[in-house]
Amino acid sequence: MDALNSLSRVVQIMLRLLDGEELSVQELVSTYGKHAETIKKDIATIRGELLHKPVEIRYSRSERSYRLVGLGEGSADNKFASALVLLMTMYGCRGLSEEEVKQAEGFIVVGFSPQVQQRLKKFAGSFRYHYKPILKKPIFGLVETIFECIVRQQTLRIRYVNILKETQSFDVHPFTLIFNEGYYYMIAEPKDARRVEGNIFRIDQIERYEALSEPFTVVQSGSDFFKPGEFANNSFYMHYGETLTVIRLRMRPYIESYFLAKFPVHEWIAGDEEWLTYECTVAHAESALFWIFSERQWVEVLSPLWLRDKVRDTLTEMIEMYRD
């Protein structure tokens, strides 16, 4: 019975705090007939129960009272959950250097109370300790400069090292920034040149950069009007071509979710318990082979026929490679 009465008291106090009441220690002692130390233990229990919430029980020494901070702030719960999701995404993508991922974590949690900040940082602690970044170099300064050039329509001069370790210099008109598979990319059009496949620059491969005072004009309509979102959806591993290709694939149902995650532009065609048929649209059809080969015998290219032939030829080469 004592345990039941204790639980009932704790629940009542918690509900009153959640209702926005400011509860004095004297009133709690009088109402529940308990010593102040018992009330203090009750508050500690309630703090533990609310650890997953973006709220804090604050004690006023001058008033000798408790109140819940964080209530009545609109979408406080969503703000807290958003911070959790951002932390998971940031550490999961591994796209920032160790120093900059710590900075970004600070930006994410800074708007919360010290107690809630501590919870968020504790949640991320193991991810932070075991973090293995893809990028070793800082990129925040370059990202900000590129963004300013995009907004101001200002030419950017870069020295770029491509995957063949060749160094080239460009004056470019930047259109957007895109994140894909652990890396950040700038989509830009070289000055006095038409935008083509080679206009995708991985920003960690930019050695030097300088914003120039020379402005440029962005085409607002017609076939040359650039749509960043559409570009990102149709690019696969940031490979891009002049025309879009529709690929029809037959796959096992248990890899469907992996297909949907990789190809944003897709359409379900048919399916049963054994096989599903989908079409996906990409701007560089051969880049889709990276995913197709990763799924082995669980996916089959149905069309276009030239891509099906490409798969067959590649498999033949691989068989020769592994022949004893």
GURO-773269 format. One line per field, with one value per residue (C-alpha): x, y, z; residue number from 1. Coordinates in nm, 4 decimals. Layout:
BEGIN
u <- (X;...);
v <- (Y;...);
w <- (Z;...);
seq <- (NUM;...);
This chain:
BEGIN
u <- (0.0000;0.2874;0.4421;0.1068;0.0598;0.4151;0.3544;0.0217;0.1887;0.4664;0.2144;0.0015;0.3028;0.4209;0.0769;0.0587;0.3998;0.2914;-0.0165;0.2177;0.1832;0.4695;0.4817;0.6328;0.8076;0.6001;0.2723;0.3852;0.4927;0.1571;-0.0572;0.1045;0.2145;0.5731;0.9134;1.0892;1.3570;1.0872;0.9494;1.3026;1.3298;0.9909;1.1159;1.4282;1.2030;0.9974;1.3142;1.4080;1.0663;1.0907;1.4456;1.3215;1.1260;1.2691;1.1682;1.3497;1.2316;1.3825;1.4168;1.3992;1.6059;1.4467;1.0902;1.1721;0.9541;0.9618;0.8345;0.8633;1.0552;0.9956;0.6172;0.4018;0.6768;0.4763;0.6413;0.8967;0.8616;0.9125;1.2135;1.3717;1.2942;1.4291;1.7570;1.7814;1.7163;1.9725;2.2358;2.1702;2.1780;2.4929;2.6924;2.5478;2.6432;3.0056;3.0308;3.2119;3.5593;3.5932;3.6318;3.3376;3.1049;3.1622;3.0850;2.7678;2.6585;2.6969;2.4783;2.2085;2.1844;2.2536;1.8866;1.7999;1.8397;2.1707;2.0003;1.8477;2.1769;2.3448;2.0927;2.1424;2.5213;2.5090;2.2944;2.5507;2.8526;2.9295;2.8775;3.1129;3.3795;3.3711;3.3218;3.5053;3.4763;3.4936;3.6356;3.9450;3.9535;3.7240;3.4628;3.2454;3.4354;3.4152;3.0473;2.9686;3.1637;2.9896;2.6512;2.7251;2.8265;2.5030;2.2865;2.4737;2.5212;2.8914;3.1707;3.3927;3.7536;3.8698;4.1711;4.0398;4.2061;4.0093;4.0017;4.3043;4.4985;4.5104;4.4976;4.2814;4.1724;3.8209;3.6132;3.2655;2.9081;2.7774;2.4135;2.3696;2.5253;2.4263;2.5102;2.5341;2.6776;2.9090;3.0351;2.9351;2.9218;2.9013;2.7054;2.8508;2.8884;3.2364;3.2488;3.1794;3.0865;2.7614;2.6780;2.7729;2.8427;3.1822;3.0263;2.9956;3.2718;3.3341;3.4092;3.6713;3.8743;3.8785;4.2271;4.1873;3.8940;3.8222;3.4971;3.5316;3.3448;3.2242;2.8456;2.6592;2.2962;2.0876;1.8551;1.4994;1.3152;1.3550;1.5624;1.8658;1.6698;1.8431;1.6295;1.8517;1.5966;1.5299;1.9030;1.9609;1.6782;1.8018;2.1710;2.3057;2.6402;2.6514;2.6922;2.5027;2.4318;2.2655;1.9477;1.7340;1.7065;1.4219;1.5480;1.3095;1.4188;1.2847;1.3746;1.3016;1.0542;1.3043;1.5331;1.2500;1.3244;1.6902;1.5848;1.3440;1.6153;1.8567;1.6255;1.3910;1.2281;1.0601;0.7315;0.5851;0.4880;0.3821;0.4570;0.3733;0.5183;0.8222;0.9174;0.8512;0.8938;0.9868;1.1033;1.3498;1.4719;1.8377;2.0499;2.3435;2.2196;2.5505;2.5856;2.2870;2.5102;2.6810;2.3590;2.2506;2.5721;2.5609;2.2280;2.3704;2.1163;1.8244;1.7801;1.7617;1.7804;1.4912;1.5449;1.6945;1.8538;2.1901;2.2165;2.1153;2.3938;2.6321;2.5505;2.6108;2.9442;3.0592;2.9704;3.1705;3.4713;3.4289;3.4145;3.7441;3.8913;3.8083;3.8869;4.1548);
v <- (0.0000;0.2398;0.1735;0.2377;0.5625;0.6678;0.5981;0.7813;1.0839;1.0931;1.0667;1.3470;1.5770;1.5003;1.5701;1.9006;2.0001;1.8978;2.1174;2.4128;2.4580;2.6001;2.3849;2.5114;2.2636;2.3880;2.3224;1.9735;1.8843;2.0031;1.8405;1.4979;1.4900;1.4018;1.5382;1.7769;1.5127;1.2711;1.5347;1.5888;1.2150;1.2281;1.5106;1.3074;1.0174;1.2480;1.3862;1.0319;0.9690;1.2845;1.2280;1.1535;1.4795;1.8230;1.9638;2.0408;2.0581;2.3782;2.4571;2.8168;2.8618;3.1966;3.0660;2.7099;2.5830;2.3554;2.4220;2.2532;2.4508;2.3744;2.3533;2.5826;2.6327;2.5152;2.2195;2.1505;1.7744;1.8013;2.0255;1.7687;1.4794;1.6832;1.7310;1.3564;1.2783;1.5364;1.3908;1.0371;1.1513;1.3575;1.0828;0.8178;0.9904;1.0465;1.3466;1.5906;1.5963;1.5170;1.8830;2.0039;1.7262;1.8470;2.2029;2.0879;1.8970;2.2183;2.4064;2.1377;2.1307;2.4965;2.6004;2.3682;2.4075;2.2850;1.9739;1.8803;1.9584;1.7116;1.4409;1.4965;1.4954;1.1803;1.0136;1.1044;1.0232;0.6754;0.7854;1.0781;0.8581;0.5961;0.8435;0.7489;1.0427;1.0010;1.3518;1.4562;1.8205;2.1053;2.2218;2.4754;2.7776;2.6563;2.5642;2.9141;3.0783;2.8642;2.9447;3.3178;3.2920;3.1054;3.3640;3.6643;3.5031;3.5629;3.3825;3.1451;3.0669;2.7191;2.4940;2.1400;1.7985;1.5314;1.1566;1.1085;1.3498;1.6070;1.9701;2.2117;2.5713;2.6955;3.0100;2.8710;2.9855;2.7777;2.6641;2.4505;2.2252;1.8577;1.5834;1.2281;0.9057;1.0707;1.3574;1.7165;1.8396;2.1753;2.1832;2.4646;2.5791;2.6804;3.0356;3.0622;2.6930;2.4980;2.2859;1.9222;1.6048;1.7317;2.0224;1.8235;1.9140;1.7246;2.0067;1.8240;1.8047;2.1841;2.2897;2.6663;2.8974;3.2664;3.4548;3.6993;4.0269;3.9171;3.8490;3.5951;3.5498;3.2433;3.1228;3.1340;2.9372;2.7061;2.3915;2.5402;2.6265;2.4348;2.2502;2.1393;1.9030;1.7261;1.7033;1.5388;1.2879;1.1778;1.1595;0.8291;0.8450;1.1952;1.0644;1.2671;1.2506;1.4612;1.2499;1.0593;0.6804;0.4651;0.1292;-0.1615;-0.4008;-0.7280;-0.7899;-1.0002;-0.8381;-0.8399;-0.5888;-0.3504;-0.1089;-0.0856;-0.0081;0.2639;0.4205;0.4492;0.5571;0.8457;0.8563;0.5176;0.3540;0.0183;-0.1894;-0.5328;-0.7884;-1.1040;-1.2926;-1.4013;-1.1012;-0.7280;-0.5160;-0.1485;0.1264;0.3899;0.7039;0.8050;1.0571;0.8214;0.4665;0.2867;0.4360;0.2232;-0.0812;0.0023;-0.0881;-0.3648;-0.5613;-0.5093;-0.6972;-0.9962;-1.2539;-1.0796;-0.8172;-0.8459;-0.5731;-0.6126;-0.2978;-0.1106;-0.3975;-0.2246;-0.2045;-0.5703;-0.6538;-0.4397;-0.6448;-0.9689;-0.8464;-0.7251;-1.0576;-1.2367;-1.0189;-1.0888;-1.4637;-1.4388;-1.2355;-1.5053;-1.8044;-2.0253);
w <- (0.0000;0.0829;-0.2583;-0.4261;-0.2330;-0.3240;-0.6940;-0.6835;-0.5240;-0.7841;-1.0690;-0.9237;-0.8840;-1.2379;-1.3854;-1.2007;-1.3376;-1.6874;-1.6440;-1.5934;-1.2165;-1.0126;-0.6989;-0.3752;-0.1474;0.1470;-0.0373;-0.1459;0.2089;0.3419;0.0714;0.0820;0.4462;0.3578;0.4556;0.2158;0.1481;0.0323;-0.2031;-0.3349;-0.4122;-0.5856;-0.8088;-0.8921;-0.9962;-1.2178;-1.3782;-1.4723;-1.6246;-1.8376;-1.9630;-2.3151;-2.3272;-2.4205;-2.0807;-1.7579;-1.3965;-1.2627;-0.8918;-0.7669;-0.4497;-0.3703;-0.4059;-0.2963;-0.5801;-0.8840;-1.2330;-1.5703;-1.8338;-2.2017;-2.1942;-2.4045;-2.6628;-2.9610;-3.1286;-2.8531;-2.8950;-3.2705;-3.2193;-2.9890;-3.2242;-3.5164;-3.3307;-3.2671;-3.6336;-3.7490;-3.5162;-3.6422;-4.0050;-3.9621;-3.7936;-4.0249;-4.3512;-4.2336;-4.4640;-4.2320;-4.0805;-3.7093;-3.6178;-3.8254;-3.7108;-3.3530;-3.4619;-3.6364;-3.3265;-3.1287;-3.3797;-3.3520;-2.9712;-2.8886;-2.8812;-2.5921;-2.2167;-2.0660;-1.9284;-2.2663;-2.4425;-2.2090;-2.3015;-2.6733;-2.6428;-2.4312;-2.6982;-2.9648;-2.7468;-2.8797;-3.2415;-3.1812;-3.0212;-3.2979;-3.5827;-3.9034;-4.1460;-4.5203;-4.5485;-4.3556;-4.4634;-4.3508;-4.6007;-4.4144;-4.5477;-4.9066;-4.8734;-4.7476;-5.0304;-5.2933;-5.1384;-5.1483;-5.5146;-5.5930;-5.4186;-5.5599;-5.9041;-5.8729;-6.0638;-5.8641;-5.9557;-5.8515;-5.8804;-5.9085;-5.8832;-6.0702;-5.9973;-6.2263;-6.0020;-6.2807;-6.1704;-6.3675;-6.3167;-6.3914;-6.3637;-6.2981;-6.2473;-5.9524;-5.9611;-5.6503;-5.3860;-5.3535;-5.1027;-5.2347;-5.0904;-4.8378;-5.0533;-5.1289;-5.4864;-5.6608;-5.9847;-6.1921;-6.5503;-6.6657;-6.7929;-7.1674;-7.1867;-7.1930;-6.8906;-6.9601;-6.7639;-6.6508;-6.4636;-6.1406;-5.8963;-5.5725;-5.3356;-5.1289;-5.4531;-5.4849;-5.3722;-5.3988;-5.4535;-5.4908;-5.5366;-5.8255;-5.8685;-6.2118;-6.2155;-6.4274;-6.5298;-6.4484;-6.7246;-6.5878;-6.8555;-7.1519;-7.1989;-7.0226;-6.7065;-6.4272;-6.1697;-5.8794;-5.7261;-6.0543;-6.1207;-5.7812;-5.8328;-6.1743;-6.0850;-5.9571;-5.7783;-5.9279;-6.2833;-6.5381;-6.9104;-7.1740;-7.1883;-6.9399;-6.9630;-6.8336;-6.7053;-6.6481;-6.3742;-6.2381;-5.8754;-5.5718;-5.3280;-5.0420;-5.2160;-5.3093;-5.0247;-5.1305;-5.4871;-5.3736;-5.1574;-5.4503;-5.7325;-5.6385;-5.9831;-6.0214;-6.1193;-6.0146;-6.3190;-6.1946;-5.9288;-5.7385;-5.4436;-5.6450;-5.8584;-5.8867;-6.1977;-6.1694;-6.3988;-6.2840;-6.4587;-6.4490;-6.6341;-6.6816;-6.7367;-6.6889;-6.3406;-6.2352;-6.2833;-5.9546;-5.7749;-6.0136;-5.9642;-5.5880;-5.5793;-5.7693;-5.8900;-5.7180;-5.9901;-6.3697;-6.6349;-6.8796;-7.0845;-7.2567;-7.4460;-7.4803;-7.1011;-7.0668;-7.3128;-7.1097;-6.7996;-6.9890;-7.1289;-6.7890;-6.6282;-6.8974;-6.8180;-6.4473;-6.5072;-6.6942;-6.4111;-6.1561;-6.3750;-6.2160);
seq <- (1;2;3;4;5;6;7;8;9;10;11;12;13;14;15;16;17;18;19;20;21;22;23;24;25;26;27;28;29;30;31;32;33;34;35;36;37;38;39;40;41;42;43;44;45;46;47;48;49;50;51;52;53;54;55;56;57;58;59;60;61;62;63;64;65;66;67;68;69;70;71;72;73;74;75;76;77;78;79;80;81;82;83;84;85;86;87;88;89;90;91;92;93;94;95;96;97;98;99;100;101;102;103;104;105;106;107;108;109;110;111;112;113;114;115;116;117;118;119;120;121;122;123;124;125;126;127;128;129;130;131;132;133;134;135;136;137;138;139;140;141;142;143;144;145;146;147;148;149;150;151;152;153;154;155;156;157;158;159;160;161;162;163;164;165;166;167;168;169;170;171;172;173;174;175;176;177;178;179;180;181;182;183;184;185;186;187;188;189;190;191;192;193;194;195;196;197;198;199;200;201;202;203;204;205;206;207;208;209;210;211;212;213;214;215;216;217;218;219;220;221;222;223;224;225;226;227;228;229;230;231;232;233;234;235;236;237;238;239;240;241;242;243;244;245;246;247;248;249;250;251;252;253;254;255;256;257;258;259;260;261;262;263;264;265;266;267;268;269;270;271;272;273;274;275;276;277;278;279;280;281;282;283;284;285;286;287;288;289;290;291;292;293;294;295;296;297;298;299;300;301;302;303;304;305;306;307;308;309;310;311;312;313;314;315;316;317;318;319;320;321;322;323;324);
